Amino acid sequence: MNGPGLLALQLVDIDLDHVASQERRLPERAALDAAQSAHRNWRADRARFAAVVDEATASITRSEQESASIDVKRSRLEQQLKTIIAPREAEALMHEIDTLRANRSALDDAELEAMEVQSEAEASILALDEQEPALVAAVTSAQADLDAALAALAATREELTARRAAAIEALDAADVATYDALRARFAGVGVVRLDGRRCTGCHLDLSAGEVDVVKSAPADVLPECPHCGRLIVR
């Protein structure tokens, strides 16, 4: 079994795994997410104020239409009142006219209130619109930073992938099959070395006797760590 070759392949795969982990945890990705979230919140706020403007505008339109209808009806009744002689009939018409005046006044109040709401919402939209260029610039900048970071990692991955291909070429099919099985079994790290007396896979120390067993193994045999079972390259 080609111990040095297996270890070389393992070290390259560890570096590739590290690149993948870096890619998932890039601070630039978090920064872009934050910038995009801020812009989404801005859009939600603007949409909310725009809905308020639309509702207030519709309310103003309704008030104006109802007021116009009341004005027409009141004018007709006032003209009719001029021709009435009977006191009781005149009193009924005046009561109806007074009711129309009260309704018209209530509509005017509602319209003024809606206009105030509309004005405040429009002012809020203007203030928000002033903020958008900075938010868009933040998203653009964060995206550029993330793209640059991803490009750097892609270059590193390309170099490591080439090294991995060369490492595999130096191994026979049986060694590669053994390596793949170990890598799957031990969560990516199946071939390790000793760092003094410590296994670099499970990070536990071997006893002096266990170290002697590892070091006395035949050159073509890779002993297992007595603690984790990974293959140790001397």
C-alpha positions in Angstrom: 0.0 0.0 0.0 1.4 3.4 -1.0 1.3 5.2 2.3 2.9 8.5 1.2 0.7 8.6 -1.8 -2.4 8.1 0.2 -1.4 10.7 2.7 -0.7 13.2 -0.1 -4.2 12.6 -1.5 -5.7 12.9 2.0 -4.0 16.2 2.6 -5.2 17.6 -0.7 -8.8 16.5 0.2 -8.5 18.1 3.6 -7.6 21.4 1.8 -10.5 21.0 -0.6 -12.9 20.4 2.3 -11.5 23.5 3.9 -12.1 25.5 0.8 -15.7 24.3 0.7 -16.2 25.2 4.3 -14.7 28.6 3.7 -17.1 29.1 0.8 -20.1 28.4 2.9 -19.0 30.7 5.7 -17.6 33.6 3.8 -18.1 36.9 5.8 -18.7 38.5 2.4 -21.8 36.2 2.0 -23.1 37.4 5.4 -22.5 41.0 4.4 -24.4 40.6 1.2 -27.3 38.9 3.0 -27.4 41.8 5.4 -27.3 44.4 2.6 -30.0 42.6 0.7 -32.1 42.2 3.8 -31.9 46.0 4.4 -33.0 46.7 0.9 -35.9 44.2 1.2 -37.0 45.9 4.4 -36.8 49.3 2.6 -39.0 48.0 -0.2 -41.5 46.6 2.4 -41.6 50.0 4.1 -42.1 51.9 0.9 -44.8 49.5 -0.3 -46.6 50.0 3.1 -46.5 53.8 2.8 -47.6 53.5 -0.9 -50.6 51.4 0.2 -51.5 54.1 2.7 -51.3 56.8 0.0 -53.5 54.7 -2.3 -56.1 54.1 0.4 -56.1 57.8 1.4 -56.5 58.8 -2.3 -59.4 56.5 -2.7 -61.0 57.8 0.5 -60.6 61.4 -0.8 -62.1 60.5 -4.1 -65.1 58.8 -2.4 -65.6 61.8 -0.2 -65.5 64.2 -3.1 -68.0 62.1 -5.1 -70.4 61.8 -2.2 -70.1 65.5 -1.4 -70.9 66.4 -5.0 -73.9 64.2 -4.8 -75.0 65.8 -1.6 -74.5 69.3 -3.1 -76.7 68.4 -6.1 -79.5 67.0 -3.8 -79.3 69.9 -1.4 -79.5 72.5 -4.2 -82.6 70.7 -5.6 -84.2 70.7 -2.1 -83.4 74.4 -1.5 -85.0 75.3 -4.9 -88.0 73.2 -4.0 -88.3 74.9 -0.6 -88.8 78.2 -2.3 -92.1 76.9 -3.8 -93.5 75.3 -0.6 -96.3 77.1 1.2 -97.4 74.5 3.7 -95.4 74.9 7.0 -95.2 71.2 7.8 -93.9 70.4 4.3 -91.4 73.2 4.5 -90.2 72.0 8.0 -89.6 68.5 6.6 -87.6 69.9 3.7 -85.5 72.0 6.0 -84.8 69.1 8.3 -83.6 67.0 5.2 -81.5 69.9 4.1 -79.9 70.2 7.6 -79.2 66.5 7.5 -77.5 66.9 4.2 -75.4 69.8 5.5 -74.3 67.6 8.5 -73.4 64.7 6.2 -71.5 67.1 3.9 -69.6 68.5 6.9 -68.6 65.0 8.1 -67.4 64.2 4.6 -65.3 67.3 4.6 -63.7 66.3 7.9 -63.0 62.8 6.6 -61.5 64.2 3.5 -59.2 66.6 5.4 -58.1 63.7 7.7 -57.4 61.5 4.6 -55.4 64.4 3.0 -53.3 64.6 6.2 -52.6 60.9 6.2 -51.8 61.0 2.4 -49.4 63.9 2.9 -47.6 62.2 5.8 -47.2 59.0 3.9 -46.0 60.8 0.8 -43.4 62.6 2.9 -42.3 59.2 4.3 -41.9 57.9 0.8 -39.8 60.8 -0.2 -37.5 60.3 2.8 -37.2 56.6 1.9 -36.4 57.3 -1.7 -33.5 59.4 -0.6 -32.1 56.3 1.2 -32.4 53.9 -1.7 -29.2 54.8 -3.6 -27.1 54.1 -0.5 -28.8 50.7 0.0 -28.4 49.8 -3.7 -24.7 50.8 -3.5 -24.2 48.6 -0.4 -25.8 45.6 -2.2 -23.6 46.2 -5.3 -20.4 46.6 -3.2 -21.2 43.5 -1.1 -21.9 41.4 -4.2 -18.6 42.5 -5.7 -16.7 41.6 -2.6 -18.4 38.2 -2.5 -17.6 37.6 -6.2 -14.0 38.4 -5.6 -13.8 36.1 -2.6 -15.5 33.3 -4.5 -13.1 33.8 -7.5 -10.1 33.5 -5.2 -11.5 30.3 -3.7 -12.3 29.0 -7.2 -8.6 29.5 -8.2 -7.5 27.7 -5.1 -9.9 24.9 -5.7 -8.7 24.6 -9.3 -5.1 24.2 -8.2 -6.0 21.7 -5.5 -8.2 19.7 -8.0 -5.2 19.4 -10.3 -3.0 18.2 -7.4 -5.7 15.7 -6.5 -5.7 14.3 -10.0 -1.9 13.9 -9.9 -2.1 12.2 -6.5 -4.7 9.7 -7.7 -2.6 8.9 -10.8 0.3 7.9 -8.5 -1.9 5.3 -6.8 -3.2 2.0 -8.0 -7.0 1.3 -8.2 -7.0 -0.8 -5.0 -5.4 1.9 -3.0 -7.9 4.5 -4.3 -10.8 2.2 -3.5 -9.4 1.7 0.0 -9.0 5.4 0.4 -12.5 6.2 -0.8 -13.9 3.7 1.7 -11.9 5.1 4.6 -12.9 8.7 3.7 -16.5 7.8 3.7 -16.2 5.8 6.9 -14.3 8.5 8.8 -16.1 11.7 7.7 -13.5 12.7 5.2 -10.3 11.8 7.1 -9.3 8.2 6.9 -5.5 8.4 6.5 -3.5 10.2 9.1 0.0 10.4 10.6 1.5 10.5 14.0 2.5 13.9 15.5 4.9 12.7 18.1 2.6 10.1 19.9 -0.6 11.7 18.9 -2.9 10.5 16.1 -3.8 13.4 13.9 -7.2 11.9 13.2 -8.7 11.4 16.6 -6.1 13.6 18.4 -5.5 10.9 21.1 -2.0 9.9 22.3 -0.8 6.4 21.7 1.1 4.5 24.4 4.7 3.8 24.0 3.9 0.1 23.2 1.3 1.2 20.6 3.8 3.6 19.0 6.3 0.7 18.7 3.7 -1.5 17.0 2.9 1.3 14.5 6.6 1.9 13.8 7.5 -1.8 13.5 4.8 -2.6 10.9 6.1 -3.7 7.5 6.7 -0.9 5.0 3.9 -2.1 2.7 1.4 -2.2 5.6 -0.4 0.8 7.1 -1.3 0.1 10.7 -4.5 1.3 12.2 -4.8 3.8 15.1 -5.7 1.7 18.1 -8.2 4.4 19.2 -10.0 5.4 16.0 -9.1 2.8 13.4 -7.8 5.2 10.8 -4.7 4.2 8.8 -1.5 5.7 10.0 1.3 6.6 7.6 4.7 6.6 9.2 
